[in-house]
Amino acid sequence: MDRTEVVASVASDLHASERAIDAAITSTTTLVQSMIGARALLSLSPVAASGSQTKAMEAIAALASAREAIVACHAELQRDHRRMGFGAYAVGILDKPGDWDNGRPPAVTDQRAA
């Protein structure tokens, strides 16, 4: 593998990790919604299953911390990339505040047209 392929592989793994954490957050919030809906449908007291709901919400908080950590990892990898002199890095189609040192994103061509 040449240097570009190695860097692209790390970037792909980073993006997969980011997507996985977001999917876990989505899934776990759906679980909490389902638990609350089930309690309402079964006409149960808010006290019923409060322990399990609390644990699910703790999981959401932990996933939020994981998301912050992976975002920080992303930023560090960008700095490492520049420090190692690997040149320009790929810019996605998402608005990512704070990605650029001068506060302005570089010109991006429409990747959908390619």
C-alpha positions as MATLAB code, in Angstrom:
seq = 'MDRTEVVASVASDLHASERAIDAAITSTTTLVQSMIGARALLSLSPVAASGSQTKAMEAIAALASAREAIVACHAELQRDHRRMGFGAYAVGILDKPGDWDNGRPPAVTDQRAA';
ca = [
       0.000    0.000    0.000;
       1.246    3.452   -0.782;
       0.905    6.382    1.604;
      -2.326    7.645    0.039;
      -3.985    4.252    0.409;
      -2.919    3.976    4.050;
      -4.266    7.449    4.864;
      -7.512    6.704    2.979;
      -7.911    3.469    4.936;
      -7.567    5.289    8.270;
     -10.039    7.948    7.095;
     -12.506    5.259    6.062;
     -12.233    3.578    9.467;
     -12.684    6.932   11.213;
     -15.841    7.695    9.242;
     -17.190    4.192    9.910;
     -16.603    4.708   13.636;
     -18.391    8.063   13.549;
     -21.368    6.524   11.753;
     -21.468    3.577   14.184;
     -21.588    5.865   17.216;
     -24.337    7.983   15.655;
     -26.295    4.803   14.829;
     -25.912    3.574   18.407;
     -27.178    6.901   19.743;
     -30.169    6.747   17.398;
     -30.936    3.163   18.331;
     -30.670    3.791   22.053;
     -32.873    6.887   21.956;
     -35.429    4.822   20.021;
     -35.234    2.239   22.795;
     -36.019    4.870   25.442;
     -38.908    6.159   23.354;
     -40.210    2.607   23.010;
     -39.928    1.982   26.741;
     -41.877    5.147   27.558;
     -44.498    4.353   24.915;
     -44.894    0.800   26.206;
     -45.334    2.048   29.755;
     -48.044    4.443   28.577;
     -49.815    1.780   26.506;
     -49.795   -0.594   29.454;
     -51.056    2.167   31.781;
     -48.106    1.667   34.111;
     -46.889    4.149   36.673;
     -43.845    6.270   35.792;
     -42.142    4.421   38.655;
     -42.441    1.132   36.743;
     -39.222    0.297   34.903;
     -37.622    3.562   35.979;
     -34.383    1.701   36.726;
     -34.108    0.261   33.233;
     -34.978    3.614   31.645;
     -32.319    5.293   33.752;
     -29.744    2.730   32.582;
     -30.726    3.299   28.947;
     -30.357    7.064   29.420;
     -26.961    6.502   31.055;
     -25.998    4.579   27.934;
     -27.034    7.585   25.819;
     -24.850    9.842   27.974;
     -21.921    7.442   27.558;
     -22.473    7.374   23.793;
     -22.505   11.181   23.776;
     -19.099   11.109   25.476;
     -17.891    8.590   22.898;
     -19.111   10.891   20.141;
     -17.194   13.827   21.600;
     -14.086   11.652   21.806;
     -14.331   10.480   18.181;
     -14.870   14.080   17.023;
     -11.746   15.082   18.977;
      -9.901   12.146   17.401;
     -10.973   13.390   13.966;
      -9.586   16.851   14.722;
      -6.297   15.385   15.989;
      -5.961   13.225   12.888;
      -6.429   16.334   10.732;
      -3.636   18.101   12.629;
      -1.410   15.006   12.392;
      -2.082   14.836    8.669;
      -0.911   18.422    8.192;
       2.077   18.059   10.576;
       3.314   14.993    8.692;
       3.125   16.905    5.429;
       0.678   14.604    3.678;
      -0.777   17.548    1.788;
      -4.420   18.267    1.101;
      -6.972   16.024    2.691;
     -10.385   15.119    1.387;
     -13.193   17.502    2.188;
     -16.612   15.975    2.557;
     -19.922   17.489    1.562;
     -20.891   18.190    5.183;
     -20.485   21.563    6.855;
     -17.884   20.958    9.542;
     -17.282   24.075   11.645;
     -13.722   24.527   12.813;
     -12.152   22.300   10.156;
     -10.109   25.024    8.562;
      -7.427   27.153   10.193;
      -8.513   30.383    8.493;
     -12.205   29.859    9.265;
     -13.145   29.554    5.580;
     -13.614   26.231    3.831;
     -11.708   25.705    0.592;
     -13.609   25.749   -2.661;
     -15.288   22.387   -3.102;
     -16.470   20.983   -6.389;
     -19.838   19.282   -6.542;
     -18.912   15.634   -5.927;
     -22.332   14.431   -7.076;
     -21.631   15.562  -10.633;
     -18.584   13.280  -10.908;
];
